[in-house]
Amino acid sequence: MSFTPRALGMDVPITRRDFFDGIAVSCVAGSVAGSAAPKPQTPPDPFTVSGDTSEALSVAHALRDGRFWRHAGSPVATGERYDLVVVGGGRGGRSAAAEWLRRRPRASVLLLDNHDVLGNHDLLGNHDEPGGHEPAAGWAGFDAVMCDAESFGADTLVATASPGWIDRLPIAWQARRDLRALHEDPPDWFPGLPAEGKQERLAGLTYAEFLREVCGAHPDAERFCRTMSCPDWGYDTRAFGAIDAWGTGYPGFAGLGLSREQPSRYNSPTVRRRWHGPVPVAAVPALDGRARVRTSSPVVSVRDGAGSATVGYFDGHQVRTVEAGAVILACWSAVVPYLVPELPPERRRALRQASRVPLLEATVRLRDPGAWRRLGVRRVRWTGAYWCASAFTPPDTVRMLATPCRSELGPGAGSAAGRRELLMTPYSTLEHTVRDQLARLLGPAGFDPGGDIAAITVRRWGHALAPEYCRPWHAFYPDGPFPADAARGRFGRIAIAGSDTEPAAREEAAVAAALRAVAELAR
């Protein structure tokens, strides 16, 4: 079913919807000259975009592309001096500031961040960032699957909690047969191999490859399973390792006879950490006003000097500098070489290898939630549409998740390619896909996308999940050495504390990196 833009409610006027579009990055970045251009405003209701907007990223992109200093003018010293300056106001940055103040309660601390607000951003379960933001799990336990037109030619919603659900899937009968076997009675795919050998075979495959090449599953069966990993990992099963699919409990592995008493040595840190169930996530430290915070202040240079370090940040009009006794870089690793060009080449290369996974979340407030209640399900996984998951939160909110990673290229290259596409995607396209998918899902239950949507907020994170070492993509895992080993460590008065400098589970990495950086500077 297709809907006209008017039927979807796209005729609602949204001033400045595309002003900060990814297409306009170069225009915004070009305004960093000292001409004191006014700061642009956030797009107003009923459609808003936050997170990694072009406003938040324009300075970093101009710095990366070698354009920033041609327009920025000479830095202006503020005359301020702090005991510690933290770059990055997410979970890692706030943890570093809190630990520094715990050790030195009377210290002066400045925290700088390129986003307009700090806080937790509830996207995937147990991940940190951008810069360290930590949400709670919210996408587990899907009770329905939308076999969508993008995958199978037409939309068919199937409640997976009901008996015989596989028989109702709009896929080839051979694919239904294969899915039943995977769920109910899979054989030992590697007869004669010891447990360690079976785990090693799984470690060399993605889950999609396991289904196709080992199980011989029908293409429709593999396509139906493809987005299973998206809500937890930000990429689909073409990038998700088979060893982690086994560790997570995906179908197809029961016949291997592998013990469930402990994880495999090849499992990623996150899967190993969650082996015995959900792990409580420590609260993000509250600074309680003890640290000075400046948002919308992207850092553009960090220099270690004889008596102190100098940190330069762009305030929207010009570059201002402050002096610091110590600096902790709790930001994306890939940006660090542009901030500290004096780093040794080996460290610069290691830092640039960290390509973070892009994500989007839409929060949709409904005027009338009755259609969703009549639908009879709570959480829906889509098999191929732009937004891969939809969940209803009473009384009137729908959350939708999109994972732009080009998974066929792998987590690293796929994230980079997906991020480029995401930043070039117009805001109007994001709004249209939200309205379109809700209309397709809820339309049969009486939903009107033009009248029943009160507001849409999209949070766009081009650099969301910290990369995690995992098989089959990182042959050095789990024995090392890891690129993170070369990336981290003290450099004069500067310590690097991004969560992608720790070979740890996502929910652990930001805090571990922050505490390590504080300890390094205390020596």
MILOSE-367175 format. One line per 10 residues: for each residue x, y, z of C-alpha. Coordinates in steps of 0.5 Angstrom, whole numbers, plus 500, padded with zeros to 3 digits. Example, Ala and Ser with C-alpha at 12.3 -4.5 7.8 and 13.67 -1.06 7.14 Angstrom:
525,491,516 | 527,498,514;
This chain:
500,500,500 | 503,507,498 | 501,514,501 | 501,521,498 | 505,526,502 | 498,529,504 | 495,523,507 | 501,522,511 | 501,529,514 | 507,531,510;
503,538,508 | 504,540,515 | 509,546,515 | 515,545,518 | 520,551,518 | 527,550,517 | 526,543,517 | 532,542,512 | 536,548,514 | 541,543,518;
540,538,513 | 547,533,512 | 547,537,505 | 548,543,508 | 554,541,512 | 559,545,508 | 555,551,508 | 554,551,516 | 562,549,516 | 563,555,512;
560,560,517 | 565,559,522 | 569,565,520 | 569,570,526 | 563,574,523 | 559,572,529 | 553,569,525 | 547,568,529 | 547,561,532 | 541,557,528;
535,555,531 | 532,547,532 | 527,545,528 | 520,547,531 | 515,542,533 | 511,538,530 | 518,535,527 | 524,536,531 | 531,533,530 | 537,533,535;
543,529,537 | 548,529,531 | 545,535,527 | 549,538,522 | 550,544,527 | 553,539,532 | 558,536,527 | 559,542,522 | 566,544,526 | 568,537,526;
567,536,519 | 571,542,517 | 577,541,522 | 577,534,518 | 577,536,511 | 582,542,513 | 577,548,512 | 576,550,519 | 583,554,520 | 582,558,514;
576,561,516 | 576,561,524 | 581,567,525 | 586,567,531 | 584,564,537 | 582,569,543 | 585,567,550 | 579,567,555 | 585,568,561 | 581,562,564;
585,556,568 | 582,550,570 | 585,544,574 | 582,539,569 | 579,540,562 | 574,534,559 | 573,534,552 | 566,530,551 | 560,531,556 | 557,524,555;
558,518,560 | 565,517,560 | 567,525,560 | 562,526,566 | 565,519,569 | 572,522,568 | 570,529,571 | 567,526,577 | 573,521,579 | 577,527,578;
573,531,583 | 572,525,588 | 580,525,588 | 581,533,589 | 574,536,591 | 577,543,591 | 579,542,584 | 576,547,578 | 574,543,572 | 571,545,565;
567,540,561 | 566,542,553 | 561,538,549 | 559,540,541 | 552,538,542 | 547,543,545 | 545,538,551 | 548,533,555 | 544,527,558 | 542,520,557;
540,518,550 | 535,512,550 | 537,508,544 | 540,501,544 | 540,497,550 | 547,498,554 | 551,502,550 | 555,509,551 | 555,515,547 | 555,519,543;
561,521,547 | 559,516,553 | 551,517,553 | 548,511,556 | 541,508,555 | 537,502,558 | 535,496,555 | 529,497,551 | 528,493,545 | 528,486,547;
522,481,547 | 519,483,540 | 512,480,540 | 511,481,532 | 515,481,526 | 512,486,520 | 515,482,513 | 515,488,510 | 514,490,502 | 522,492,502;
523,484,503 | 517,480,501 | 513,485,496 | 508,486,501 | 506,488,508 | 504,482,513 | 504,483,520 | 505,476,524 | 505,475,532 | 511,471,533;
508,469,540 | 502,465,538 | 503,458,536 | 504,456,529 | 507,463,527 | 512,460,522 | 506,457,518 | 503,464,517 | 510,468,514 | 509,470,507;
515,467,505 | 517,460,500 | 514,454,503 | 522,451,503 | 523,457,508 | 518,456,513 | 520,449,513 | 528,451,514 | 525,456,520 | 522,450,523;
528,446,523 | 532,452,526 | 528,453,531 | 525,446,533 | 530,441,531 | 537,443,528 | 542,438,527 | 549,438,529 | 552,442,523 | 559,440,525;
559,432,527 | 566,429,529 | 569,436,531 | 570,437,539 | 567,443,542 | 573,448,541 | 573,446,534 | 566,448,533 | 566,454,536 | 572,456,532;
568,455,526 | 563,459,528 | 568,465,530 | 569,465,522 | 562,466,520 | 557,471,520 | 550,469,522 | 548,470,515 | 553,466,512 | 552,460,517;
545,460,515 | 546,460,508 | 553,456,507 | 552,451,513 | 545,450,514 | 543,451,507 | 537,455,509 | 533,458,503 | 534,465,502 | 527,467,504;
529,464,511 | 536,468,511 | 532,475,509 | 527,474,515 | 532,473,520 | 537,479,517 | 534,484,522 | 534,480,528 | 541,483,531 | 540,490,529;
536,493,535 | 542,490,540 | 548,492,535 | 546,497,530 | 548,492,524 | 544,486,521 | 546,479,521 | 551,480,515 | 555,483,520 | 553,480,526;
558,474,528 | 555,467,528 | 559,465,535 | 555,471,538 | 549,469,535 | 550,462,538 | 552,466,545 | 545,470,544 | 541,464,543 | 539,465,536;
536,459,532 | 540,454,529 | 545,452,534 | 542,447,539 | 544,441,535 | 551,443,536 | 552,440,543 | 555,446,546 | 555,447,553 | 551,453,556;
555,453,562 | 560,459,560 | 561,463,554 | 566,461,548 | 573,465,548 | 571,468,542 | 565,471,544 | 565,479,544 | 566,482,551 | 558,484,551;
556,477,550 | 561,475,555 | 558,480,560 | 551,478,559 | 552,471,559 | 548,470,565 | 543,475,564 | 542,483,564 | 547,486,567 | 545,492,571;
548,499,569 | 551,504,573 | 548,511,573 | 551,516,570 | 555,520,575 | 552,527,577 | 556,533,577 | 552,537,582 | 554,543,579 | 561,542,581;
564,542,574 | 563,548,569 | 559,545,563 | 559,549,556 | 555,545,551 | 555,547,543 | 562,548,544 | 566,543,540 | 574,543,541 | 578,544,535;
585,544,538 | 589,541,544 | 596,543,545 | 601,540,551 | 606,546,553 | 611,547,558 | 607,550,564 | 600,548,562 | 596,545,556 | 592,549,552;
585,547,549 | 581,551,544 | 574,551,543 | 569,554,538 | 563,558,541 | 559,559,535 | 563,566,533 | 570,565,534 | 576,560,537 | 577,561,545;
582,558,549 | 583,556,556 | 589,553,560 | 589,547,563 | 593,543,568 | 591,536,565 | 586,534,559 | 582,528,558 | 579,527,551 | 573,523,553;
571,524,545 | 571,520,539 | 577,517,538 | 577,518,530 | 577,526,532 | 583,526,537 | 588,526,531 | 585,532,529 | 585,535,536 | 592,533,538;
596,533,531 | 603,532,535 | 601,525,537 | 606,519,534 | 604,516,527 | 602,509,530 | 597,512,535 | 594,517,530 | 593,510,526 | 590,506,531;
585,512,533 | 583,513,526 | 581,505,526 | 575,506,531 | 569,507,526 | 563,508,531 | 556,505,529 | 551,510,526 | 543,510,529 | 537,514,529;
531,514,534 | 524,517,533 | 520,518,538 | 512,519,536 | 507,522,540 | 500,520,538 | 494,524,539 | 490,517,539 | 493,511,541 | 487,507,540;
490,504,533 | 496,501,537 | 492,498,542 | 487,495,537 | 493,492,534 | 494,487,540 | 502,487,540 | 507,492,543 | 514,491,540 | 515,490,532;
521,488,528 | 521,490,521 | 525,485,516 | 527,491,511 | 524,497,512 | 528,504,514 | 526,503,521 | 527,496,523 | 524,496,530 | 517,500,533;
515,499,540 | 509,502,544 | 510,506,550 | 504,507,554 | 500,512,554 | 501,515,547 | 508,514,545 | 511,510,539 | 519,509,539 | 522,507,532;
529,505,531 | 533,505,525 | 540,502,523 | 544,506,517 | 550,501,517 | 551,498,511 | 552,491,514 | 554,487,507 | 561,491,508 | 562,489,515;
561,493,522 | 567,498,520 | 567,500,513 | 559,499,513 | 558,504,519 | 563,509,515 | 558,508,509 | 552,508,513 | 554,515,516 | 555,518,510;
549,516,507 | 545,518,514 | 548,525,514 | 546,526,507 | 539,524,508 | 534,530,508 | 530,531,514 | 524,531,510 | 526,523,508 | 526,521,515;
519,524,517 | 516,521,511 | 519,514,513 | 516,515,520 | 509,517,518 | 509,512,512 | 511,506,516 | 506,507,522 | 501,508,517 | 503,501,514;
503,498,521 | 497,501,524 | 493,503,518 | 489,497,518 | 487,498,526 | 484,505,524 | 490,510,524 | 490,516,520 | 498,518,519 | 495,525,517;
491,527,524 | 493,522,529 | 501,524,530 | 502,530,535 | 509,530,534 | 516,527,532 | 522,527,535 | 528,524,531 | 535,523,535 | 540,522,529;
547,519,532 | 552,519,526 | 557,516,531 | 553,512,536 | 556,505,538 | 563,505,540 | 566,499,536 | 567,493,539 | 572,487,537 | 569,481,535;
569,475,530 | 569,474,524 | 572,481,523 | 578,482,528 | 582,476,527 | 587,479,533 | 581,478,538 | 581,475,543 | 588,474,544 | 591,481,542;
594,485,541 | 589,490,540 | 589,497,536 | 586,500,543 | 593,498,546 | 596,503,541 | 591,508,542 | 591,510,549 | 596,512,554 | 598,519,557;
601,524,552 | 604,529,556 | 598,533,560 | 593,529,556 | 590,523,557 | 585,519,552 | 579,516,555 | 574,515,549 | 570,508,550 | 573,506,543;
580,506,547 | 578,500,551 | 577,493,549 | 571,492,553 | 564,491,553 | 560,497,551 | 557,499,558 | 563,498,561 | 568,501,556 | 566,509,557;
567,508,565 | 573,504,565 | 577,509,560 | 575,515,564 | 578,512,571 | 584,509,567 | 585,516,564 | 584,520,571 | 589,514,574 | 594,516,568;
594,523,570 | 595,522,577 | 602,519,576;
